[in-house]
Amino acid sequence: MKRFVLSVLLITSSVVGPVAYAPVHAEDAPKAAELREVKAGDLKLKVPATWKSEDPMSQFRLAQVRIPAVEGDKEDGELRVFNFGGQSGGVPANVQRWIGQFEKDGRKVTLTEAKLEGGKYVLAEISGTYNKPVGPPIQRQSKPAPGSRMLAAILELENGGTFFLTLTGPDKTIAKAGEAFRTSFGGNAKKEAEYKLPAE
């Protein structure tokens, strides 16, 4: 099977709304010498060397990476990579699910999409109070985590299936990691356009 080498670059977003293009901060972009490869099935990501790989907590996770908290945040961020085969539920359903993981009050959402070499992606950036999962996944328990942010991408590759990447954690930590997240899978904020969910 052909393997895809994609680079991950997270983007920070100071403006979140129906259509918002997050500014690219050069100082947040990792240099090539500071990157390392993370393998997630047939997907290869290039992430900062300071991001630490962990053993996946679920059989559905292809990779799990911890992002060190920035000054002022008490918790680290976490990157998770999934591939559900043909049981993903589609792009709109997953985007709606991610949005639903945040409480409506104070929630801000930006949805964009763009082409990749050999595919395309949809990216959701959500901030507010995250209903953070706690305990075994089978129990489906969560606790409110105010001041959180999520960056989630769905990569649809022409010859490599569909991959789901979610980066969650404290707002400042995830915003800072945004530039590195997006570049890891080949994303480019300047080429993105607004993604609209289908009308119900």
C-alpha positions in Angstrom: 0.0 0.0 0.0 1.3 3.4 -0.9 2.4 5.5 2.1 1.7 9.2 2.4 4.2 11.6 3.9 2.3 14.6 5.1 3.5 17.5 7.2 1.5 18.9 10.3 1.1 22.6 11.0 -1.3 23.9 13.6 -2.7 27.4 13.1 -3.5 29.9 15.8 -6.8 31.7 15.5 -7.4 34.9 17.3 -10.7 35.4 15.4 -13.2 32.7 15.5 -16.5 33.0 13.7 -18.5 31.7 10.7 -15.5 32.6 8.4 -12.2 33.3 10.1 -8.7 33.0 8.7 -6.2 32.5 11.4 -3.0 34.5 11.1 0.2 32.6 10.5 2.9 33.4 13.0 6.3 32.6 11.7 7.8 32.5 15.2 5.5 29.5 16.0 6.5 27.5 13.0 9.0 24.7 13.9 12.2 24.5 11.8 12.8 21.3 9.8 15.7 20.3 12.1 13.3 20.5 15.1 10.7 18.1 13.6 10.4 14.3 14.0 8.2 11.8 12.3 5.1 10.2 13.9 3.7 7.2 12.2 -0.1 6.6 12.3 -0.9 3.6 10.2 -0.2 4.6 6.6 0.0 8.3 7.6 3.2 10.0 8.5 3.2 13.3 10.4 6.0 15.7 11.0 5.6 17.2 14.5 7.9 19.3 16.8 10.5 17.2 18.7 9.1 18.5 22.0 5.8 16.7 21.3 6.0 13.3 23.0 4.5 10.1 21.6 2.5 8.0 24.0 0.9 4.5 23.9 -2.6 5.0 22.5 -5.3 4.7 25.2 -7.8 3.2 22.8 -7.6 0.5 20.1 -9.2 3.0 17.7 -6.2 5.5 18.0 -3.4 5.1 15.5 -1.3 7.6 17.4 -1.4 9.7 20.5 1.0 12.6 21.2 1.3 14.9 24.2 1.9 18.7 23.6 3.6 20.5 26.5 1.6 23.2 28.2 2.6 26.8 27.7 3.3 29.1 30.6 0.0 29.8 32.5 -1.7 26.6 31.5 -1.9 23.7 34.0 -2.5 20.9 31.6 -0.9 19.6 28.4 -2.6 19.3 25.1 -3.2 16.0 23.3 -3.1 15.0 19.6 -5.0 11.9 18.6 -5.1 10.2 15.2 -7.9 7.9 14.1 -8.9 5.8 11.0 -12.3 4.2 11.3 -12.3 2.5 7.9 -15.7 2.7 6.4 -17.5 3.4 9.7 -16.6 7.1 10.1 -20.1 8.5 9.6 -18.9 11.1 7.1 -17.5 14.6 7.4 -20.6 16.6 8.4 -21.5 14.1 11.2 -18.1 14.2 12.7 -17.9 18.0 12.5 -21.2 18.3 14.3 -20.0 15.8 16.9 -16.9 17.9 17.6 -19.0 21.0 17.9 -21.4 19.2 20.2 -18.5 18.4 22.6 -18.5 22.1 23.6 -21.2 23.8 25.6 -23.3 26.2 23.5 -22.8 29.1 25.9 -19.7 31.0 24.8 -18.8 28.5 22.1 -16.9 29.8 19.0 -16.5 27.8 15.8 -14.5 28.3 12.6 -14.9 25.7 9.8 -12.6 25.7 6.7 -11.6 23.4 3.9 -8.8 23.1 1.3 -7.0 20.8 -1.0 -4.0 18.6 -0.1 -1.6 17.0 -2.5 -3.5 13.8 -3.2 -6.6 14.8 -1.3 -8.4 17.4 0.7 -9.2 18.3 4.3 -11.8 20.0 6.5 -10.6 21.7 9.6 -12.7 22.7 12.6 -11.5 25.1 15.3 -13.7 25.3 18.4 -13.2 27.2 21.7 -15.1 27.5 24.9 -16.1 25.0 27.6 -15.1 21.5 26.4 -16.9 18.5 27.9 -13.7 16.6 28.4 -14.0 12.8 28.5 -12.9 11.2 31.8 -12.6 7.6 32.8 -12.9 4.5 30.5 -14.4 5.5 27.1 -17.1 2.8 27.5 -18.6 4.8 30.5 -19.0 8.0 28.3 -18.4 10.3 31.2 -17.1 13.9 30.9 -16.5 17.0 33.0 -16.7 20.7 31.9 -13.3 22.2 31.0 -13.7 26.0 30.5 -11.1 27.8 28.5 -10.4 25.0 26.1 -9.7 24.8 22.4 -9.9 22.0 19.8 -8.4 21.8 16.4 -9.7 18.9 14.4 -9.0 17.9 10.8 -10.5 15.3 8.5 -8.0 14.2 5.8 -9.6 12.5 2.8 -6.8 11.1 0.7 -7.3 9.8 -2.8 -5.3 6.6 -2.3 -4.9 6.4 1.5 -8.3 6.5 3.2 -9.7 9.0 5.7 -7.9 10.1 8.8 -9.2 12.1 11.7 -6.8 14.3 13.8 -8.0 16.0 17.0 -5.9 18.3 19.1 -7.5 19.4 22.4 -6.4 21.1 25.5 -6.1 24.5 27.3 -6.8 27.4 25.0 -3.4 29.1 25.0 -1.5 25.8 24.6 -3.6 24.7 21.6 -3.5 28.1 20.0 0.3 28.2 20.3 0.5 24.7 18.8 -1.8 25.6 15.9 0.9 26.5 13.4 2.7 23.2 13.9 -0.5 21.1 13.7 -1.6 22.4 10.3 1.8 22.0 8.7 2.1 18.4 9.9 -0.6 17.2 7.4 0.2 19.7 4.7 -2.4 22.2 5.5 -2.2 25.8 4.3 -4.4 28.5 5.9 -3.9 30.9 3.0 -5.6 28.3 0.6 -8.5 27.6 2.9 -12.1 28.6 2.2 -15.1 28.5 4.5 -16.6 25.1 4.9 -20.4 25.0 5.3 -22.3 22.2 7.0 -25.2 20.9 4.9 -28.6 22.4 5.8 -30.6 20.1 8.0 
